[in-house]
Amino acid sequence: MEFFRIKKDIPFMRHALIFNVISALTFVAAVFFLFHKGLHLSVEFKGGTVMEVKYPKAANLEGIRNTLIKMGYDEPGVTSFDTARDVMIRLPVEKGVSAADTSLRVFDMLCKAEQGTAKPIDTVTEKGEHVLKSACMDAAGSEAVVLQKVEFVGPQVGEELAQNGLNALVMVVIGVMIYLAVRFEWKYAVSAIFANLHDVVIILGFFAYFQWEFSLTVLAGILAVLGYSVNESVVIFDRIRENFRKQRKASVHEVIDNAITSTISRTIITHGCTQMMVLSMLFFGGQTLHHFAIALTIGICFGIYSSVFVAAAIAMWLGVKREDLIKPVKEKDETDGAVV
């Protein structure tokens, strides 16, 4: 399926050096901000207090978030789980304040926001055990908010999650290199990895510069971008291999230009449709999906750029040639091995 067909090839490789210099400067700037400012890690990585509260009806997440912001928390994590009535609240570590004191103070403010009074209530679990929970009772004596559970996530747990996230990133990179080396050739694998790491570092650079919260959700978005960017590179590499078979007299940069030009329509359709879905999450998904959608948006835009100007250009500079992808046809011996 194509929206349009470009009859004359666009000379992308003629300007490859200029665009790669721009990419290198952007990459260096991203690395600088990562080391200078660092990432604004979420509670999952730094540790903190995790609260679970339950409302009698669908919870107003924005109202809860605004209440916490008024208490001095810059970017509190407020998400719903299981049902719309169950809310999980993530709060950073406060020096000199225990998790129990933090949870009581926060619950008291949430209770006041619901025009209620916090009281301890005795509840019975499914196993018949009596558990004392904090509940917020309104004027009619009904439960306005119930504090279900309070947990403290220590820094050690955060370090373990960070290590697991790094391990996942490394495993994806290694898997991509093996896949491309087997399907194409090692030069394509190296060029694709450079392009993918270029995308990942630039996303991290944006988060470091603007100090957006980096959470497990954002990490999932980065891993998704890795796979998405590889897919675009594979499409271009596959078309390059096809062109090597068809265009026997064309030079390498002409083959690459034709491959990129002929896939532009497909790129616009695929990435355009994906970006529409991501933008809908960005504008209508609320605070929970906001940073996840930002990571995907940056990744999609730079993924297109890197597949065209970084991956293809590096492959060309590494010296890809027709023989790398197509085995030469051996001429048949006319004597058929007979000696006269």
Secondary structure, DSSP 8 states (H G I E B T S, - for coil): --S---SS---GGGGHHHHHHHHHHHHHHHHHHHHHT--EE-HHHH-EEEEEEE-SS---HHHHHHHHHHTT-SS-EEEE-SSTTEEEEEEE--TT--HHHHHHHHHHHHHHHTT-EEEEEEEE-TTS-EEEEEEEE-TTS-EEEEEEEEEEE-HHHHHHHHHHHHHHHHHHHHHHHHHHHHHS-HHHHHHHHHHHHHHHHHHHHHHHHHT-EE-HHHHHHHHHHHHHHHHHHHHHHHHHHHHHHH-TTS-HHHHHHHHHHHTHHHHHHHHHHHHHHHHHHHHHSHHHHHHHHHHHHHHHHHHHHIIIIIIHHHHHHTT--HHHHS-------TTTT---
